[in-house]
Amino acid sequence: MKLIDAARCPYCARVRIALAEKGVDHEVVAVDLGDRPQWLIELNPPSGRVPVLDDGFVLPESEVIMAYLDERYPEPSLLPADPGERARARLLVHRFDENLGADYYAFRRGDDNDLAGKLETLEVGQSLFADVAYVPWVIRARDLLGVELPERVAAWLAELEQRPSIAAEVEIVKGL
């Protein structure tokens, strides 16, 4: 299994964390997002976005890769056992942009946004699947953008940072 990865990309971070949680051995192929290689554009046209998982077939998109990994390696599960709660966790990830992503990127660009409000109302601790999907942006908001996290979100992040997979991502962000 091969992961086409970029350290600075929070979407890649989702997959790195999921792979670590699952304990899946994999090869990492690091790419420079400022100079995307042509082979990556051919692998994931037309944008050449990362992450891309190669597991005998090519699978892009972090949300899809996470779901694939959870099905292929069912233990430990990232999703809750209850089908309704599983669907809710997937919905939280599906609505990432409206729940956090769009405001995170607007804040990063210096545009008016409601990142503080989104962090205040962010639904965390609902499932490991959704937590893994959101935590890369929360880490980056705190450590790269200097955003003060609401107390509830800071406590959630502190608890998650006890997991080796999340602690490793914090270290990656420190190196950016």
N, C-alpha and C positions, 0 to 999 in steps of 0.2 A: 504494500500500500504506500502511495506517495501523496504528500500534501504539497501543493504549490502554494506558497505562503509569502507573506510580507509582514515583518515584525510590527510595523506601525499601524497595520490595518485592524480595526476592531472586529470586522467580520471574520477575519482569519483567527483572531483571538478566540472567538466562539468555538471554532473547530479545534484549535489547539487545546482549549480547556476540556471539550468533550472527549477528545482522544485521550487526554491525561486521566480524566475521570474513569474512562473505560479501561485504561491500561493497555491500549492498543499500540503495538510497535509499528512504526511507520518511518519512512524516509521523508525528510523535509527538503524541498527545492525552493530556496529563497530567491525572490525576484525584487528588483528595484522598481517601485511604482513610478518613479520619475523617468524611467527609461524601460518601458515594458518590452520584453523581447517579442519578436514576431511569432515565435512558436507558441507563446501564451495567447496571443490574439487569435491564432489559428485553432488553439485548443478550446478557447471560450470566446467565440466571435459574438458580436463585433468589437466588444470593448476590451477584451483581455483582462477582465476583472478577476480578482482573487477573493476567496480561496477557491481552489479546484482540487478535488480529490480524485486520484486515479487508483481505482481498485479493480483493474481489469476492464473498466469502463470509466468514462469521464463524467464526473458529477460536480457541477458548479453550485453556487448559492449556499451560504452558511446554514440557513434554516433547513434546507433540504438535506444537506450533509449531516447535520445534527440528528435529524429524524432517521436517516439511513443508518447512522452509527448506532442509534438506540435500538433499532430493529435488528441489525446484524449482530450486535453484541448486547443482548438483553440484560446482562448483569454486569455491574449495577445499573439499574434503570435511571435515566434522567427524568422520565415522565412518571407521574403518579399512576397507581394501579387502576384507579377508578376511571372508566371511559369518559365520564363527564368532566372530571378534573383534567384528564389528558387533553381533551378538546379545549378546555379553558386555557391551559398552558400554551397550546399551539396558537390560540387566538391572541394571547398576549404578545407572542413573538410576531405573529402576522401583523399586528397593529403597532409594531415597534416605532415606525416613523411618527405616527400621530401621538403615541405615548411618550416618546423621548427623542428619537433620532432627528427629526426635522429641526427641533429647537436646539439640539446639541450642535448640529452643523451650522445653523444660523448664528449661534453664539460664537463659534469658532471663526466664522467669517466677519464677525463684528456687527452683524445685522441685529435689528430689534427682534426680540424673541421672548419667550416665557420659560427659559430653561429652569430657573429657580422654582417656578410654579409646577412645572412638569416633574421635577425631582421631588417636590413636596408631596405630590399625589401618586408617585410611581408605585405600582403594585409590585412589591418585592416579597420574597419569602413564600410565594404561592406554590412554586415547584422548582426543582433544580434546573429543569429544562429552560424555563423562563428566566431564572436567575443567571444562568450561564449566558443566555442571549443578551441580557442587559448589562451585566457587570463590566464588560470591556469599556463601555462608554462612561460608566460611572467612575471607574478607575481613571480614565483619561481626563474626565471633567475635573476631578479632584487634583490629580498629579501633574497634568500638562496645562490645564486652563486655569488652575487656581480657584475653582469654584468651591465655595463652602457648602458641604452637604448638609441637608436637614438631619437633625439628630437621629431620627428613625432610620434614614438611609445610611448614615454613617455607622450606626450600630449593626445594621444588616451587612454592610461591607466588611466591618471588622470581624464579624462571625464567619463570613465567607473566606476571608483571608487566612483563616486557620486551615483551609483545605489546601493541600500541596498544589493542586492545579491552578488555583487562584493566586496563591503566593508566587508561583512561577510567572504568572502574567504580570503581577505587580513589578517583579524584577525586570521583565522585558520593558515595561513602560518606563521604568527608571533609567534605562539605557537609551531611550529615544532622544 
